[in-house]
């Protein structure tokens, strides 16, 4: 039976992914950042007492009772660091990438022997390399378009409004090179739409390596309603 390790900073759909692998008996370990453990170790209890309010608000949804807590390892420091005054010094862009780098290196210190290492973009380069050395296939979970496409669109938007684009959108800095390495060194990339899949192929990834898995939803919670055109929209469209 295959063994899968999942790594993700934050939440996203990682909890659902971890639970799905657990259901079929494949989940070996789920590494994540701040997690609301039912029976936390003493150091985590002390941490919760001094959490910044911005992070306390997130605590409530950082838990999934369906996942066996014995399979979860929480590394909270990167997210705590992101909410310190250091963010004002280095800037939000660098802080976001620093968080991913620290978390990734922490995970890479562990035994990552498995069949499949499933990591989320922005925080898996060193983990990928460690897992590959231990014989694993690597899957990069990428929920958005290729970073170069996003940069191009943002630069165009800045131009449209007559504003100079930030340097990080026009310079291939260490963070951009890291993102590129994650893509290059992944065996497979999971994306949620066909358009995103084509985007990665456009930037050189082999078609067979990019797998589209649309995100699921509970159909009972959402209903399709008839479109209604308001009076304002009616006037705006000149109908």
MDAnalysis code that builds the backbone (N, CA, C; Angstrom):
import MDAnalysis as mda
import numpy as np

u = mda.Universe.empty(717, n_residues=239, atom_resindex=np.repeat(np.arange(239), 3), trajectory=True)
u.add_TopologyAttr("name", ["N", "CA", "C"] * 239)
u.add_TopologyAttr("resid", np.arange(1, 240))
u.add_TopologyAttr("resname", ["UNK", "UNK", "UNK", "UNK", "UNK", "UNK", "UNK", "UNK", "UNK", "UNK", "UNK", "UNK", "UNK", "UNK", "UNK", "UNK", "UNK", "UNK", "UNK", "UNK", "UNK", "UNK", "UNK", "UNK", "UNK", "UNK", "UNK", "UNK", "UNK", "UNK", "UNK", "UNK", "UNK", "UNK", "UNK", "UNK", "UNK", "UNK", "UNK", "UNK", "UNK", "UNK", "UNK", "UNK", "UNK", "UNK", "UNK", "UNK", "UNK", "UNK", "UNK", "UNK", "UNK", "UNK", "UNK", "UNK", "UNK", "UNK", "UNK", "UNK", "UNK", "UNK", "UNK", "UNK", "UNK", "UNK", "UNK", "UNK", "UNK", "UNK", "UNK", "UNK", "UNK", "UNK", "UNK", "UNK", "UNK", "UNK", "UNK", "UNK", "UNK", "UNK", "UNK", "UNK", "UNK", "UNK", "UNK", "UNK", "UNK", "UNK", "UNK", "UNK", "UNK", "UNK", "UNK", "UNK", "UNK", "UNK", "UNK", "UNK", "UNK", "UNK", "UNK", "UNK", "UNK", "UNK", "UNK", "UNK", "UNK", "UNK", "UNK", "UNK", "UNK", "UNK", "UNK", "UNK", "UNK", "UNK", "UNK", "UNK", "UNK", "UNK", "UNK", "UNK", "UNK", "UNK", "UNK", "UNK", "UNK", "UNK", "UNK", "UNK", "UNK", "UNK", "UNK", "UNK", "UNK", "UNK", "UNK", "UNK", "UNK", "UNK", "UNK", "UNK", "UNK", "UNK", "UNK", "UNK", "UNK", "UNK", "UNK", "UNK", "UNK", "UNK", "UNK", "UNK", "UNK", "UNK", "UNK", "UNK", "UNK", "UNK", "UNK", "UNK", "UNK", "UNK", "UNK", "UNK", "UNK", "UNK", "UNK", "UNK", "UNK", "UNK", "UNK", "UNK", "UNK", "UNK", "UNK", "UNK", "UNK", "UNK", "UNK", "UNK", "UNK", "UNK", "UNK", "UNK", "UNK", "UNK", "UNK", "UNK", "UNK", "UNK", "UNK", "UNK", "UNK", "UNK", "UNK", "UNK", "UNK", "UNK", "UNK", "UNK", "UNK", "UNK", "UNK", "UNK", "UNK", "UNK", "UNK", "UNK", "UNK", "UNK", "UNK", "UNK", "UNK", "UNK", "UNK", "UNK", "UNK", "UNK", "UNK", "UNK", "UNK", "UNK", "UNK", "UNK", "UNK", "UNK", "UNK", "UNK", "UNK", "UNK", "UNK", "UNK", "UNK", "UNK", "UNK"])
u.atoms.positions = np.array([
    [0.845, -1.193, 0.000],
    [0.000, 0.000, 0.000],
    [0.884, 1.248, 0.000],
    [0.627, 2.214, -0.916],
    [1.467, 3.415, -0.995],
    [1.414, 4.245, 0.293],
    [2.513, 4.916, 0.578],
    [2.568, 5.836, 1.713],
    [2.723, 7.255, 1.179],
    [1.873, 8.158, 1.687],
    [1.863, 9.536, 1.211],
    [2.143, 10.494, 2.364],
    [3.012, 11.463, 2.111],
    [3.259, 12.554, 3.059],
    [2.756, 13.831, 2.419],
    [2.003, 14.616, 3.177],
    [1.464, 15.888, 2.696],
    [2.067, 17.021, 3.504],
    [2.405, 18.114, 2.821],
    [2.970, 19.278, 3.506],
    [2.321, 20.548, 2.990],
    [1.842, 21.382, 3.922],
    [1.155, 22.616, 3.529],
    [1.244, 23.676, 4.622],
    [1.610, 24.898, 4.228],
    [1.578, 26.030, 5.162],
    [0.197, 26.661, 5.065],
    [-0.566, 26.629, 6.128],
    [-1.904, 27.213, 6.103],
    [-2.953, 26.122, 6.077],
    [-3.985, 26.320, 5.258],
    [-5.050, 25.327, 5.220],
    [-5.410, 24.964, 3.790],
    [-6.052, 25.886, 3.062],
    [-6.499, 25.624, 1.702],
    [-7.351, 24.339, 1.682],
    [-7.150, 23.517, 0.648],
    [-7.865, 22.236, 0.592],
    [-6.980, 21.101, 1.079],
    [-5.877, 21.433, 1.733],
    [-4.933, 20.405, 2.195],
    [-5.575, 19.447, 3.180],
    [-6.484, 19.943, 4.012],
    [-7.133, 19.076, 4.995],
    [-7.976, 18.015, 4.305],
    [-8.674, 18.429, 3.249],
    [-9.484, 17.472, 2.499],
    [-8.589, 16.436, 1.823],
    [-7.449, 16.899, 1.306],
    [-6.511, 15.983, 0.660],
    [-5.984, 14.964, 1.661],
    [-5.594, 15.464, 2.835],
    [-5.077, 14.576, 3.880],
    [-6.143, 13.563, 4.309],
    [-7.357, 14.024, 4.486],
    [-8.438, 13.134, 4.905],
    [-8.719, 12.065, 3.851],
    [-8.670, 12.454, 2.586],
    [-8.931, 11.505, 1.500],
    [-7.898, 10.392, 1.489],
    [-6.621, 10.763, 1.668],
    [-5.575, 9.740, 1.708],
    [-5.705, 8.864, 2.955],
    [-6.141, 9.464, 4.041],
    [-6.336, 8.680, 5.264],
    [-7.448, 7.648, 5.067],
    [-8.487, 8.038, 4.369],
    [-9.615, 7.138, 4.144],
    [-9.199, 5.848, 3.432],
    [-8.243, 5.965, 2.515],
    [-7.814, 4.769, 1.776],
    [-6.584, 4.125, 2.416],
    [-6.165, 4.678, 3.575],
    [-5.057, 4.088, 4.303],
    [-3.675, 4.438, 3.782],
    [-3.575, 5.527, 3.028],
    [-2.292, 5.900, 2.431],
    [-1.547, 6.978, 3.205],
    [-2.218, 7.715, 4.055],
    [-1.591, 8.868, 4.718],
    [-0.578, 8.418, 5.767],
    [0.683, 8.791, 5.548],
    [1.736, 8.475, 6.504],
    [1.948, 9.628, 7.480],
    [1.945, 10.862, 6.958],
    [2.182, 12.028, 7.818],
    [1.643, 13.268, 7.137],
    [1.030, 14.144, 7.929],
    [0.529, 15.422, 7.436],
    [1.260, 16.533, 8.177],
    [2.160, 17.219, 7.461],
    [2.880, 18.358, 8.028],
    [2.126, 19.627, 7.685],
    [1.946, 20.467, 8.678],
    [1.253, 21.718, 8.435],
    [1.800, 22.770, 9.389],
    [1.329, 24.006, 9.248],
    [1.807, 25.076, 10.129],
    [0.943, 25.101, 11.395],
    [0.366, 26.215, 11.750],
    [-0.389, 26.273, 12.990],
    [-1.629, 25.386, 12.895],
    [-1.785, 24.521, 13.893],
    [-2.911, 23.584, 13.911],
    [-3.493, 23.533, 15.322],
    [-4.801, 23.493, 15.403],
    [-5.493, 23.498, 16.695],
    [-5.598, 22.066, 17.227],
    [-4.563, 21.625, 17.906],
    [-4.564, 20.266, 18.449],
    [-5.511, 20.149, 19.645],
    [-6.133, 18.994, 19.777],
    [-7.024, 18.774, 20.916],
    [-6.237, 18.620, 22.209],
    [-5.112, 17.969, 22.119],
    [-4.275, 17.752, 23.297],
    [-2.855, 18.233, 22.970],
    [-2.648, 19.551, 22.909],
    [-1.356, 20.098, 22.481],
    [-0.259, 19.899, 23.514],
    [1.002, 19.832, 23.060],
    [2.117, 19.757, 24.008],
    [2.209, 21.067, 24.783],
    [2.954, 21.065, 25.863],
    [3.048, 22.226, 26.736],
    [3.501, 23.472, 25.999],
    [4.484, 23.335, 25.109],
    [4.991, 24.519, 24.399],
    [3.922, 25.138, 23.503],
    [3.026, 24.310, 22.959],
    [1.953, 24.841, 22.138],
    [0.880, 25.517, 23.001],
    [0.653, 24.969, 24.174],
    [-0.301, 25.607, 25.088],
    [0.187, 27.003, 25.481],
    [1.484, 27.098, 25.770],
    [2.062, 28.392, 26.142],
    [1.972, 29.371, 24.977],
    [2.169, 28.865, 23.782],
    [2.106, 29.708, 22.595],
    [0.715, 30.295, 22.404],
    [-0.297, 29.458, 22.570],
    [-1.672, 29.926, 22.355],
    [-2.046, 31.066, 23.291],
    [-1.432, 31.078, 24.450],
    [-1.750, 32.119, 25.431],
    [-1.265, 33.495, 24.987],
    [-0.281, 33.518, 24.089],
    [0.287, 34.807, 23.672],
    [0.145, 35.049, 22.167],
    [-0.740, 34.305, 21.533],
    [-0.914, 34.464, 20.090],
    [-1.409, 35.858, 19.734],
    [-0.907, 36.426, 18.644],
    [-1.456, 37.693, 18.159],
    [-2.928, 37.518, 17.796],
    [-3.716, 38.563, 17.973],
    [-5.141, 38.460, 17.689],
    [-5.407, 38.072, 16.241],
    [-4.543, 38.546, 15.333],
    [-4.728, 38.226, 13.918],
    [-4.637, 36.729, 13.670],
    [-3.837, 36.032, 14.471],
    [-3.712, 34.590, 14.307],
    [-4.762, 33.852, 15.119],
    [-5.168, 34.423, 16.248],
    [-6.206, 33.798, 17.067],
    [-7.493, 33.622, 16.270],
    [-7.779, 34.595, 15.400],
    [-8.991, 34.525, 14.600],
    [-8.962, 33.348, 13.625],
    [-7.751, 32.913, 13.288],
    [-7.623, 31.808, 12.346],
    [-7.626, 30.447, 13.030],
    [-7.439, 30.444, 14.326],
    [-7.303, 29.186, 15.054],
    [-8.525, 28.296, 14.885],
    [-9.693, 28.901, 14.883],
    [-10.935, 28.130, 14.855],
    [-11.057, 27.169, 13.695],
    [-10.536, 27.525, 12.522],
    [-10.694, 26.636, 11.370],
    [-9.426, 25.854, 11.057],
    [-8.448, 25.907, 11.941],
    [-7.211, 25.154, 11.731],
    [-7.296, 23.794, 12.421],
    [-8.316, 23.068, 12.064],
    [-8.512, 21.746, 12.672],
    [-9.494, 20.954, 11.819],
    [-9.264, 19.659, 11.765],
    [-10.202, 18.771, 11.079],
    [-10.263, 17.483, 11.899],
    [-11.354, 17.313, 12.616],
    [-11.483, 16.181, 13.527],
    [-11.499, 14.838, 12.816],
    [-11.691, 14.848, 11.512],
    [-11.712, 13.585, 10.769],
    [-10.315, 12.998, 10.600],
    [-9.297, 13.866, 10.674],
    [-7.920, 13.417, 10.468],
    [-7.335, 12.953, 11.798],
    [-6.721, 11.813, 11.789],
    [-6.099, 11.256, 12.988],
    [-4.990, 12.193, 13.462],
    [-5.140, 12.734, 14.648],
    [-4.172, 13.698, 15.179],
    [-2.767, 13.105, 15.320],
    [-2.687, 11.780, 15.422],
    [-1.384, 11.130, 15.547],
    [-0.575, 11.207, 14.255],
    [-1.252, 11.550, 13.172],
    [-0.589, 11.647, 11.869],
    [-0.207, 13.075, 11.518],
    [-0.501, 14.012, 12.418],
    [-0.285, 15.436, 12.125],
    [0.911, 15.981, 12.906],
    [1.772, 16.715, 12.212],
    [2.886, 17.419, 12.843],
    [2.739, 18.901, 12.535],
    [2.692, 19.721, 13.581],
    [2.468, 21.160, 13.431],
    [3.737, 21.949, 13.711],
    [4.132, 22.790, 12.733],
    [5.263, 23.710, 12.898],
    [4.710, 25.136, 12.806],
    [4.532, 25.732, 13.958],
    [3.812, 27.002, 14.020],
    [4.701, 28.236, 13.868],
    [6.016, 28.083, 14.092],
    [6.894, 29.254, 14.150],
    [6.824, 30.155, 12.917],
    [6.856, 29.629, 11.682],
    [6.825, 30.518, 10.516],
    [5.636, 31.471, 10.486],
    [4.471, 30.976, 10.875],
    [3.285, 31.846, 10.870],
    [3.344, 32.881, 11.979],
    [3.937, 32.517, 13.103],
    [4.100, 33.485, 14.183],
    [5.046, 34.588, 13.744],
    [6.136, 34.199, 13.110],
    [7.131, 35.163, 12.637],
    [6.516, 36.159, 11.664],
    [5.581, 35.674, 10.850],
    [4.942, 36.525, 9.847],
    [4.130, 37.654, 10.490],
    [3.776, 37.477, 11.745],
    [2.945, 38.471, 12.424],
    [3.724, 39.279, 13.463],
    [5.026, 39.351, 13.286],
    [5.884, 40.165, 14.151],
    [6.257, 41.455, 13.416],
    [6.863, 42.418, 14.112],
    [7.293, 43.670, 13.459],
    [8.283, 43.461, 12.319],
    [8.878, 42.264, 12.234],
    [9.827, 41.976, 11.159],
    [9.172, 42.141, 9.792],
    [7.875, 41.887, 9.724],
    [7.155, 42.023, 8.461],
    [7.224, 43.455, 7.947],
    [7.175, 44.423, 8.856],
    [7.242, 45.829, 8.453],
    [8.638, 46.217, 7.972],
    [9.628, 45.465, 8.428],
    [11.014, 45.764, 8.058],
    [11.361, 45.186, 6.692],
    [11.027, 43.914, 6.483],
    [11.399, 43.238, 5.230],
    [10.335, 43.360, 4.147],
    [9.108, 43.752, 4.536],
    [8.028, 43.878, 3.572],
    [7.190, 42.605, 3.469],
    [5.927, 42.766, 3.092],
    [4.994, 41.634, 3.050],
    [5.427, 40.563, 2.056],
    [5.951, 40.992, 0.910],
    [6.370, 40.037, -0.122],
    [7.496, 39.146, 0.381],
    [8.547, 39.741, 0.927],
    [9.678, 38.958, 1.429],
    [9.281, 38.131, 2.647],
    [8.382, 38.664, 3.469],
    [7.961, 37.935, 4.660],
    [7.187, 36.677, 4.281],
    [6.344, 36.789, 3.291],
    [5.563, 35.638, 2.840],
    [6.497, 34.523, 2.348],
    [7.508, 34.911, 1.588],
    [8.447, 33.922, 1.068],
    [9.372, 33.385, 2.148],
    [9.721, 34.224, 3.110],
    [10.553, 33.766, 4.225],
    [9.800, 32.728, 5.044],
    [8.513, 32.955, 5.238],
    [7.683, 31.988, 5.966],
    [7.724, 30.625, 5.285],
    [7.571, 30.616, 3.965],
    [7.608, 29.368, 3.229],
    [8.964, 28.691, 3.296],
    [10.022, 29.496, 3.228],
    [11.383, 28.951, 3.266],
    [11.684, 28.301, 4.613],
    [11.343, 28.978, 5.701],
    [11.608, 28.434, 7.041],
    [10.807, 27.166, 7.279],
    [9.544, 27.203, 6.927],
    [8.694, 26.027, 7.103],
    [9.228, 24.846, 6.283],
    [9.572, 25.113, 5.044],
    [10.075, 24.070, 4.152],
    [11.339, 23.414, 4.704],
    [12.254, 24.227, 5.181],
    [13.506, 23.676, 5.725],
    [13.246, 22.862, 6.997],
    [12.245, 23.269, 7.762],
    [11.906, 22.519, 8.977],
    [11.372, 21.135, 8.612],
    [10.513, 21.070, 7.622],
    [9.972, 19.790, 7.187],
    [11.081, 18.913, 6.597],
    [11.990, 19.544, 5.854],
    [13.074, 18.804, 5.207],
    [14.036, 18.174, 6.207],
    [13.953, 18.590, 7.473],
    [14.801, 17.990, 8.515],
    [14.263, 16.631, 8.971],
    [13.036, 16.303, 8.562],
    [12.395, 15.077, 9.015],
    [12.699, 13.904, 8.072],
    [12.344, 12.719, 8.519],
    [12.440, 11.544, 7.667],
    [11.263, 11.579, 6.697],
    [11.549, 11.798, 5.429],
    [10.493, 11.929, 4.433],
    [10.411, 10.704, 3.517],
    [10.785, 9.586, 4.053],
    [10.709, 8.354, 3.276],
    [9.248, 7.987, 3.040],
    [8.865, 7.931, 1.778],
    [7.485, 7.618, 1.416],
    [7.463, 7.297, -0.070],
    [6.283, 6.978, -0.568],
    [6.132, 6.730, -2.007],
    [5.805, 8.008, -2.754],
    [4.986, 8.847, -2.120],
    [4.572, 10.105, -2.739],
    [4.663, 11.232, -1.717],
    [5.359, 12.304, -2.107],
    [5.393, 13.497, -1.267],
    [4.570, 14.565, -1.975],
    [3.470, 14.962, -1.343],
    [2.511, 15.905, -1.919],
    [2.646, 17.239, -1.179],
    [3.212, 18.238, -1.863],
    [3.425, 19.532, -1.218],
    [2.765, 20.670, -1.963],
    [2.499, 21.744, -1.235],
    [1.842, 22.906, -1.809],
    [2.864, 23.987, -2.161],
    [2.630, 24.664, -3.281],
    [3.597, 25.612, -3.834],
    [4.026, 26.676, -2.829],
    [5.280, 27.076, -2.972],
    [5.802, 28.140, -2.129],
    [6.542, 27.675, -0.897],
    [6.491, 26.373, -0.585],
    [7.122, 25.917, 0.656],
    [7.537, 24.456, 0.597],
    [8.037, 24.016, -0.582],
    [8.348, 22.583, -0.688],
    [9.660, 22.240, -1.395],
    [10.437, 23.207, -1.817],
    [11.626, 22.903, -2.608],
    [12.590, 21.971, -1.876],
    [12.975, 22.311, -0.659],
    [13.929, 21.491, 0.093],
    [13.299, 20.156, 0.504],
    [12.009, 20.190, 0.782],
    [11.296, 18.953, 1.125],
    [11.268, 18.006, -0.068],
    [11.018, 18.556, -1.260],
    [11.029, 17.752, -2.477],
    [12.373, 17.047, -2.645],
    [13.438, 17.819, -2.481],
    [14.777, 17.268, -2.692],
    [15.081, 16.158, -1.688],
    [14.675, 16.365, -0.440],
    [14.902, 15.360, 0.591],
    [14.086, 14.099, 0.282],
    [12.814, 14.290, -0.070],
    [11.933, 13.153, -0.351],
    [12.426, 12.372, -1.569],
    [12.902, 13.078, -2.591],
    [13.405, 12.412, -3.789],
    [14.617, 11.538, -3.464],
    [15.486, 12.054, -2.607],
    [16.658, 11.279, -2.209],
    [16.249, 9.996, -1.488],
    [15.088, 10.052, -0.857],
    [14.599, 8.882, -0.121],
    [13.640, 8.037, -0.957],
    [13.605, 8.330, -2.262],
    [12.870, 7.468, -3.187],
    [11.448, 7.856, -3.523],
    [11.014, 9.036, -3.151],
    [9.618, 9.423, -3.380],
    [9.400, 10.099, -4.731],
    [8.185, 10.000, -5.233],
    [7.717, 10.815, -6.341],
    [7.122, 12.076, -5.730],
    [7.298, 13.212, -6.404],
    [6.834, 14.475, -5.828],
    [5.679, 15.068, -6.621],
    [4.691, 15.560, -5.881],
    [3.516, 16.198, -6.472],
    [3.430, 17.626, -5.945],
    [3.396, 18.579, -6.861],
    [3.280, 19.987, -6.500],
    [1.833, 20.422, -6.667],
    [1.197, 20.805, -5.592],
    [-0.193, 21.268, -5.632],
    [-0.179, 22.766, -5.906],
    [-0.708, 23.169, -7.059],
    [-0.635, 24.570, -7.490],
    [-2.045, 25.079, -7.772],
    [-2.646, 25.833, -6.863],
    [-4.045, 26.227, -7.009],
    [-4.298, 27.422, -7.929],
    [-3.220, 28.044, -8.440],
    [-3.366, 29.256, -9.249],
    [-2.556, 29.117, -10.532],
    [-2.638, 30.150, -11.398],
    [-1.880, 30.139, -12.635],
    [-0.374, 30.197, -12.348],
    [0.410, 29.850, -13.343],
    [1.867, 29.916, -13.260],
    [2.274, 31.305, -12.788],
    [3.281, 31.371, -11.933],
    [3.646, 32.654, -11.322],
    [4.037, 33.698, -12.357],
    [4.581, 33.270, -13.506],
    [4.960, 34.242, -14.533],
    [3.723, 34.884, -15.157],
    [2.681, 34.110, -15.339],
    [1.429, 34.651, -15.874],
    [0.840, 35.676, -14.914],
    [0.860, 35.358, -13.639],
    [0.336, 36.282, -12.630],
    [1.133, 37.574, -12.615],
    [2.447, 37.467, -12.725],
    [3.294, 38.664, -12.744],
    [2.985, 39.534, -13.962],
    [2.823, 38.899, -15.113],
    [2.528, 39.641, -16.339],
    [1.217, 40.417, -16.208],
    [0.206, 39.758, -15.671],
    [-1.103, 40.396, -15.523],
    [-1.011, 41.577, -14.546],
    [-0.293, 41.384, -13.449],
    [-0.179, 42.454, -12.459],
    [0.594, 43.639, -13.005],
    [1.649, 43.393, -13.774],
    [2.418, 44.480, -14.379],
    [1.542, 45.276, -15.339],
    [0.724, 44.570, -16.133],
    [-0.187, 45.247, -17.052],
    [-1.199, 46.119, -16.308],
    [-1.672, 45.623, -15.165],
    [-2.624, 46.395, -14.371],
    [-1.979, 47.677, -13.831],
    [-0.759, 47.564, -13.362],
    [-0.050, 48.753, -12.885],
    [0.107, 49.768, -14.025],
    [0.457, 49.276, -15.208],
    [0.612, 50.169, -16.360],
    [-0.704, 50.853, -16.700],
    [-1.791, 50.085, -16.629],
    [-3.108, 50.619, -16.966],
    [-3.467, 51.805, -16.077],
    [-3.104, 51.712, -14.810],
    [-3.420, 52.785, -13.867],
    [-2.280, 53.799, -13.735],
    [-1.256, 53.672, -14.582],
    [-0.172, 54.641, -14.586],
    [0.701, 54.602, -13.348],
    [0.867, 53.421, -12.766],
    [1.663, 53.259, -11.549],
    [2.859, 52.365, -11.855],
    [3.998, 52.730, -11.320],
    [5.186, 51.896, -11.506],
    [5.011, 50.568, -10.767],
    [5.279, 49.482, -11.462],
    [5.149, 48.153, -10.851],
    [6.241, 47.938, -9.811],
    [5.922, 47.281, -8.701],
    [6.938, 46.978, -7.682],
    [8.081, 46.168, -8.284],
    [9.241, 46.312, -7.726],
    [10.434, 45.650, -8.252],
    [10.290, 44.136, -8.267],
    [9.585, 43.584, -7.267],
    [9.500, 42.125, -7.189],
    [8.688, 41.523, -8.336],
    [7.953, 42.370, -9.094],
    [7.202, 41.870, -10.233],
    [8.019, 41.873, -11.524],
    [9.147, 42.528, -11.501],
    [9.955, 42.653, -12.718],
    [11.366, 42.085, -12.563],
    [11.697, 41.601, -11.367],
    [13.029, 41.077, -11.094],
    [12.961, 39.596, -10.733],
    [13.856, 38.817, -11.308],
    [13.922, 37.397, -10.958],
    [14.795, 37.232, -9.722],
    [14.207, 37.492, -8.570],
    [14.957, 37.429, -7.318],
    [15.012, 35.991, -6.802],
    [15.541, 35.825, -5.608],
    [15.708, 34.492, -5.026],
    [14.371, 33.778, -4.835],
    [13.323, 34.556, -4.560],
    [12.006, 33.949, -4.350],
    [11.427, 33.397, -5.649],
    [11.616, 34.140, -6.735],
    [11.134, 33.690, -8.038],
    [11.913, 32.469, -8.504],
    [13.212, 32.486, -8.294],
    [14.024, 31.326, -8.688],
    [13.617, 30.082, -7.902],
    [13.240, 30.288, -6.660],
    [12.792, 29.168, -5.829],
    [11.484, 28.585, -6.368],
    [10.546, 29.443, -6.736],
    [9.285, 28.978, -7.300],
    [9.523, 28.181, -8.585],
    [10.445, 28.680, -9.409],
    [10.747, 27.997, -10.662],
    [11.348, 26.623, -10.409],
    [12.224, 26.525, -9.428],
    [12.845, 25.248, -9.088],
    [11.799, 24.250, -8.581],
    [10.836, 24.733, -7.818],
    [9.771, 23.842, -7.338],
    [9.045, 23.199, -8.515],
    [8.742, 24.014, -9.521],
    [8.028, 23.523, -10.700],
    [8.900, 22.546, -11.486],
    [10.157, 22.922, -11.694],
    [11.065, 22.088, -12.476],
    [11.319, 20.731, -11.816],
    [11.453, 20.725, -10.501],
    [11.840, 19.504, -9.799],
    [10.665, 18.638, -9.359],
    [9.459, 19.078, -9.640],
    [8.291, 18.258, -9.301],
    [8.075, 17.208, -10.382],
    [7.664, 16.021, -9.969],
    [7.358, 14.965, -10.938],
    [5.993, 15.202, -11.575],
    [5.067, 15.715, -10.775],
    [3.726, 16.016, -11.267],
    [3.239, 17.314, -10.636],
    [2.304, 17.976, -11.336],
    [1.671, 19.188, -10.804],
    [0.169, 18.992, -10.850],
    [-0.489, 19.205, -9.714],
    [-1.949, 19.148, -9.658],
    [-2.495, 20.572, -9.759],
    [-3.412, 20.791, -10.697],
    [-4.035, 22.103, -10.871],
    [-5.550, 21.924, -10.916],
    [-6.321, 22.988, -10.612],
    [-7.783, 22.832, -10.530],
    [-8.551, 23.053, -11.831],
    [-7.923, 23.633, -12.864],
    [-8.650, 23.891, -14.115],
    [-7.784, 23.573, -15.326],
    [-8.443, 23.342, -16.446],
    [-7.731, 23.048, -17.691],
    [-6.945, 24.269, -18.175],
    [-7.468, 25.452, -17.954],
    [-6.756, 26.659, -18.376],
    [-5.429, 26.801, -17.634],
    [-5.438, 26.471, -16.345],
    [-4.195, 26.535, -15.576],
    [-3.237, 25.450, -16.064],
    [-3.767, 24.285, -16.394],
    [-2.938, 23.195, -16.900],
    [-2.230, 23.622, -18.180],
    [-2.961, 24.242, -19.094],
    [-2.371, 24.713, -20.350],
    [-1.315, 25.783, -20.091],
    [-1.519, 26.555, -19.049],
    [-0.567, 27.607, -18.711],
    [0.793, 27.010, -18.326],
    [0.763, 25.924, -17.560],
    [2.017, 25.285, -17.157],
    [2.701, 24.596, -18.336],
    [1.907, 24.051, -19.244],
    [2.473, 23.449, -20.452],
    [3.123, 24.537, -21.305],
    [2.487, 25.691, -21.346],
    [3.026, 26.823, -22.116],
    [4.405, 27.228, -21.610],
    [4.626, 27.048, -20.307],
    [5.917, 27.409, -19.725],
    [6.879, 26.227, -19.648],
    [6.586, 25.157, -20.367],
    [7.570, 24.098, -20.526],
    [7.340, 22.798, -19.799],
    [6.292, 22.698, -19.000],
    [6.039, 21.437, -18.303],
    [5.399, 20.440, -19.276],
    [5.798, 19.198, -19.177],
    [5.256, 18.168, -20.052],
    [3.767, 17.960, -19.766],
    [2.992, 17.776, -20.826],
    [1.542, 17.596, -20.676],
    [1.194, 16.454, -19.731],
    [1.953, 15.374, -19.806],
    [1.669, 14.203, -18.970],
    [1.970, 14.451, -17.498],
    [2.691, 15.545, -17.187],
    [3.049, 15.848, -15.802],
    [2.051, 16.790, -15.128],
    [1.185, 17.404, -15.921],
    [0.218, 18.362, -15.366],
    [-1.163, 17.715, -15.334],
    [-1.673, 17.531, -14.137],
    [-2.935, 16.811, -13.954],
    [-4.006, 17.751, -13.394],
    [-5.113, 17.829, -14.101],
    [-6.215, 18.712, -13.682],
    [-7.194, 17.944, -12.803],
    [-7.371, 18.432, -11.583],
    [-8.339, 17.844, -10.649],
    [-9.223, 18.989, -10.130],
    [-10.387, 19.193, -10.734],
    [-11.272, 20.286, -10.291],
    [-11.641, 20.144, -8.821],
    [-11.767, 21.257, -8.141],
    [-12.135, 21.234, -6.730],
    [-13.593, 20.826, -6.589],
    [-13.844, 19.976, -5.622],
    [-15.207, 19.525, -5.378],
    [-15.984, 20.506, -4.512],
    [-17.283, 20.324, -4.438],
    [-18.130, 21.140, -3.584],
    [-19.375, 20.348, -3.226],
    [-20.040, 20.784, -2.190],
    [-21.270, 20.134, -1.750],
    [-22.440, 20.731, -2.531],
    [-22.952, 19.972, -3.478],
    [-24.018, 20.476, -4.351],
    [-25.286, 20.836, -3.583],
    [-25.480, 20.255, -2.401],
    [-26.683, 20.536, -1.617],
    [-26.636, 21.923, -0.972],
    [-25.437, 22.494, -0.893],
    [-25.297, 23.810, -0.265],
    [-25.384, 24.957, -1.270],
    [-25.346, 24.647, -2.560],
    [-25.350, 25.685, -3.581],
    [-26.456, 25.414, -4.597],
    [-27.173, 26.467, -4.942],
    [-28.262, 26.351, -5.905],
    [-28.051, 27.358, -7.034],
    [-28.357, 26.916, -8.246],
    [-28.256, 27.799, -9.403],
    [-29.551, 28.589, -9.531],
    [-29.414, 29.905, -9.559],
    [-30.592, 30.765, -9.673],
    [-30.620, 31.435, -11.037],
    [-31.782, 31.850, -11.435],
    [-31.917, 32.560, -12.696],
    [-31.255, 33.927, -12.582],
    [-30.609, 34.328, -13.673],
    [-29.957, 35.632, -13.672],
    [-31.007, 36.733, -13.712],
    [-30.747, 37.750, -12.920],
    [-31.657, 38.905, -12.899],
    [-30.863, 40.151, -13.270],
    [-31.401, 40.914, -14.189],
    [-30.746, 42.166, -14.589],
    [-31.410, 43.312, -13.843],
    [-30.634, 43.999, -13.040],
    [-31.176, 45.125, -12.275],
    [-31.407, 46.315, -13.203],
    [-32.154, 47.300, -12.705],
    [-32.433, 48.499, -13.497],
    [-31.130, 49.216, -13.847],
    [-30.174, 49.243, -12.892],
    [-28.893, 49.908, -13.141],
    [-28.135, 49.212, -14.255],
    [-28.111, 47.874, -14.204],
    [-27.413, 47.117, -15.237],
    [-28.112, 47.292, -16.599],
    [-29.454, 47.362, -16.563],
    [-30.234, 47.551, -17.772],
    [-29.836, 48.859, -18.467],
    [-29.703, 49.907, -17.670],
    [-29.313, 51.221, -18.209],
    [-27.860, 51.213, -18.685],
    [-27.007, 50.544, -17.910],
    [-25.579, 50.500, -18.231],
    [-25.321, 49.783, -19.534],
    [-26.088, 48.718, -19.779],
    [-25.909, 47.944, -20.999],
    [-26.617, 48.571, -22.204],
    [-27.389, 49.603, -21.925],
    [-28.073, 50.312, -22.999],
    [-29.180, 49.493, -23.625],
    [-29.786, 48.656, -22.794],
    [-30.870, 47.818, -23.322],
    [-32.202, 48.567, -23.330],
])
